[in-house]
Amino acid sequence: MLMCFYFLGQGVDEPLSATGFRQADAAGSFLSNVKFTHVFSSDLLRAKQTAATILGKNKFCKDLEIKYDARLRERKYGVAEGRPLTDLKAMAKAAGEQCPSFTPSGGETLDEVRERARDFFEFLCQLAVELEQKEQDKHGVASRSSGTPEEQLVFPWTNHCSEAEHSSDNGGASKILDANILVVSHGAYMRNWLGYFVSDLNCTLPTNLTKSQLSSVSPNTGVSHFIIKLENGNLLKPEVTCVCLNQDSHLVDVGAECVAPKVF
C-alpha cells in the first residue's frame, strides 16, 4: 500500500473528499443515540462538513446549532502547508530537529497550539458551570440528581472501549450531565489537547492505553470521549477522565478502500 501524507493546516481550507464524507457518515451513525447539548467545530470547511454530517445522523438533535470557533483550527504549519510529510521531515532534519516538535517558518509552535486548546477547554468548563447554575436556579438542586430513563445520555462505548468509572460517587448509577458536548477539530490539534490534559491536568487514562496510542494522531473521524468533573463548580481543579481515545471501530464497515490517509 502506498500512501502520501499532506499537511492541511489553517492555510489549506479544503472540503471533505468522498471518503471523508463516508467516514463522517459512519461517525454520525456511531454517535446517533448520543443526545448532545452543544456542538462546537473548527471553522475550517472540512471540520464544518464533518460536524454537519454527524449531527444530521443524530436521532435527538439534528437541529442543534453548530458553533464555529477558530480556537479549534488545525495547527498552522506555515511554509509546510499543502506539502508532503517528506518535505516537513526534510525541513526538520535541516534544522537539526524532529517532527512533530519542529516548527516550520510561519507555523505555530506546540506551546502555541496547546495554549489555544487550554483557552477553549476553560471556556467549555465555564459554560458547564453556568449551565449548572441556571438549572439549579430554575429547578432546584434535587432535580439534577435523578432522572427518567429517557433523560439519561446514551454512549456507544460498551463494545468498543475500555471500561472507565463514569461516576465514583453514585454507586455506578447513571448520572445526568450538565453538558454533553461534541467538539469537532483536527488530528494534530487534538493530540496537543490530549497532551495538555495529561501533563497539566493529570487526566486519568484507560489502563490498556499504550504509549504509541497516546502519542499518535487520531484517524479521520476518530472518536475520543472525556468526562470532566468540576467539584462544586471549581474551575481551577477539573478532574478529567479519558473513557476512550481515537476510537475508530465505526470505520470497519467503511471498507479498506475507503480509508484515506490522515490529514494534519
Disulfide bonds with the S-S distance in Angstrom:
Cys161-Cys244 2.41
